[in-house]
């Protein structure tokens, strides 16, 4: 199985920054994509950013210019740098990993348990 774990969530004030980390472990042959989502209870899960195996990143308009995704392919990790945080960024942040467990097999979808980010004065 593939395990995904996020860390770094915290309570911060508006305008501050935070760095979230995601680590994938277990039976991994290769990782196709790593991505970050967030969800406010009662709302749909919102895609924020993705980064593929070539290091090409994509962002939702709502976070473009404020959030930066990065990836360390050798360590199967991804970070999400959150800058200029706003109260509306308060949510549970989830890491998503698309990974192959075996060569030539289609990738599976794996999620972490989430990490809470609260932006409040």
Long-range contacts (C-beta under 8 A, 24 or more apart in sequence): 1-26, 1-27, 2-26, 2-27, 2-28, 2-97, 2-99, 2-101, 2-108, 2-110, 3-110, 4-95, 4-96, 4-97, 4-110, 4-111, 4-112, 5-95, 5-112, 5-113, 6-93, 6-94, 6-95, 6-112, 6-113, 6-114, 6-115, 7-115, 8-115, 9-92, 9-93, 9-115, 9-116, 9-117, 9-118, 10-117, 10-118, 11-118, 11-119, 11-120, 12-85, 12-117, 12-118, 12-119, 13-119, 13-120, 13-121, 14-85, 14-86, 14-87, 14-119, 14-120, 14-121, 15-84, 15-85, 16-85, 16-119, 17-81, 17-82, 17-83, 17-84, 17-85, 18-81, 18-82, 18-85, 18-117, 19-79, 19-80, 19-81, 19-82, 20-79, 20-80, 20-82, 20-93, 20-95, 20-115, 20-117, 21-77, 21-78, 21-79, 22-77, 22-78, 22-79, 22-80, 22-95, 22-97, 22-112, 23-75, 23-76, 23-77, 24-76, 24-77, 24-95, 24-97, 24-99, 24-110, 25-76, 27-101, 28-76, 28-99, 28-100, 28-101, 29-99, 29-100, 29-101, 29-102, 29-103, 29-105, 30-99, 30-100, 30-103, 31-73, 31-76, 31-97, 31-98, 31-99, 31-100, 32-98, 32-99, 32-100, 32-107, 33-96, 33-97, 33-98, 34-69, 34-71, 34-78, 34-95, 34-96, 34-97, 34-98, 35-69, 35-95, 35-96, 35-97, 35-98, 36-67, 36-69, 36-78, 36-80, 36-93, 36-94, 36-95, 36-96, 37-93, 37-94, 37-96, 38-89, 38-91, 38-92, 38-93, 38-94, 38-117, 39-91, 39-92, 39-94, 39-114, 40-90, 40-91, 40-92, 41-92, 45-94, 46-91, 48-80, 48-93, 49-80, 51-78, 82-117, 85-117, 85-119, 86-119, 87-119, 87-120, 88-119, 89-117, 89-119, 90-117, 90-118, 90-119, 90-120, 91-117, 92-116, 92-117, 93-117
